[in-house]
């Protein structure tokens, strides 16, 4: 079964303990429901830099990465179905970019 990279864009850190508790509960439920598919639950990420031939930019570009998860699914459509229930998508605070991880033999 292929693995897929979920790249999170948007979202944000909660401001109050109540918001933190609500967010953690939503993520916990999502991970519990999708536990068998989670290869790596992932984490939020800090500030990103973009490296190109013209140099290094201190922003993540127009839509910086805010976290990641790796899941296993039958195909990209099944991965999209899992992403639709993600807390960031469900609450409208962000989006999930999905790409199949292609294993290369070296």
C-alpha positions as CSV (number, residue, x, y, z in Angstrom):
1,X,0.0,0.0,0.0
2,X,1.5,3.4,-0.9
3,X,2.4,6.1,1.5
4,X,1.3,9.7,1.1
5,X,2.7,12.9,2.5
6,X,0.2,15.4,3.9
7,X,1.7,18.9,3.9
8,X,-0.3,21.3,6.0
9,X,-0.7,24.9,5.0
10,X,-2.3,27.5,7.3
11,X,-3.8,27.0,10.7
12,X,-2.1,28.6,13.6
13,X,-1.3,28.2,17.3
14,X,-4.3,28.6,19.6
15,X,-4.3,31.6,21.9
16,X,-6.1,30.4,25.0
17,X,-6.0,27.2,27.0
18,X,-9.6,26.5,25.9
19,X,-8.6,26.7,22.3
20,X,-5.5,24.5,22.9
21,X,-7.7,21.9,24.6
22,X,-10.3,22.0,21.7
23,X,-7.6,21.7,19.1
24,X,-5.8,18.9,20.8
25,X,-9.1,17.0,21.2
26,X,-9.9,17.4,17.5
27,X,-6.4,16.2,16.5
28,X,-6.6,13.4,19.0
29,X,-9.9,12.2,17.6
30,X,-8.7,12.5,14.0
31,X,-5.6,10.4,14.8
32,X,-7.7,7.8,16.7
33,X,-10.1,7.4,13.8
34,X,-7.3,7.2,11.3
35,X,-4.8,5.4,13.5
36,X,-4.4,2.3,11.2
37,X,-3.5,4.6,8.3
38,X,-0.9,6.8,10.2
39,X,2.6,5.9,9.3
40,X,4.0,8.9,11.1
41,X,1.5,11.3,12.8
42,X,3.9,14.2,12.1
43,X,4.2,17.5,13.8
44,X,3.8,21.2,13.3
45,X,6.9,22.9,11.9
46,X,8.6,26.2,12.6
47,X,9.5,29.0,10.3
48,X,10.7,27.8,6.9
49,X,13.2,29.2,4.4
50,X,13.1,28.7,0.7
51,X,16.3,27.9,-1.1
52,X,16.7,28.5,-4.8
53,X,19.4,29.4,-7.3
54,X,18.9,33.1,-6.5
55,X,19.4,32.7,-2.8
56,X,17.6,32.0,0.5
57,X,14.3,33.6,1.4
58,X,13.3,33.8,5.0
59,X,9.6,33.1,4.4
60,X,7.9,30.0,3.2
61,X,6.7,31.6,0.1
62,X,3.1,32.5,-0.6
63,X,1.7,29.5,1.3
64,X,4.2,28.3,3.9
65,X,4.2,24.8,5.3
66,X,2.8,24.5,8.9
67,X,3.2,20.8,9.5
68,X,3.1,17.3,8.0
69,X,1.8,13.7,8.4
70,X,2.6,10.5,6.5
71,X,-0.3,8.1,5.9
72,X,-0.8,4.8,4.2
73,X,-3.8,4.5,1.8
74,X,-5.0,2.5,-1.2
75,X,-4.6,5.4,-3.5
76,X,-4.6,9.2,-3.7
77,X,-8.4,9.3,-3.6
78,X,-8.5,7.4,-0.3
79,X,-5.8,9.7,1.0
80,X,-7.9,12.7,0.0
81,X,-10.9,11.2,1.9
82,X,-8.8,11.0,5.0
83,X,-7.6,14.6,4.5
84,X,-11.2,15.9,4.2
85,X,-11.7,15.0,7.9
86,X,-8.5,16.7,9.1
87,X,-9.1,19.3,11.8
88,X,-7.5,22.1,9.8
89,X,-9.7,21.3,6.8
90,X,-12.8,20.8,8.9
91,X,-12.5,24.1,10.8
92,X,-11.5,26.0,7.6
93,X,-8.2,27.2,9.1
94,X,-6.0,25.5,6.6
95,X,-5.5,23.1,3.8
96,X,-3.7,19.8,3.1
97,X,-1.5,19.2,0.1
98,X,-1.2,15.5,-0.7
99,X,1.5,13.7,-2.6
100,X,2.4,10.0,-3.0
101,X,5.8,9.1,-1.7
102,X,7.6,7.4,-4.5
103,X,10.2,4.9,-3.2
104,X,13.4,5.0,-5.2
105,X,16.0,2.3,-5.0
106,X,19.5,3.7,-4.8
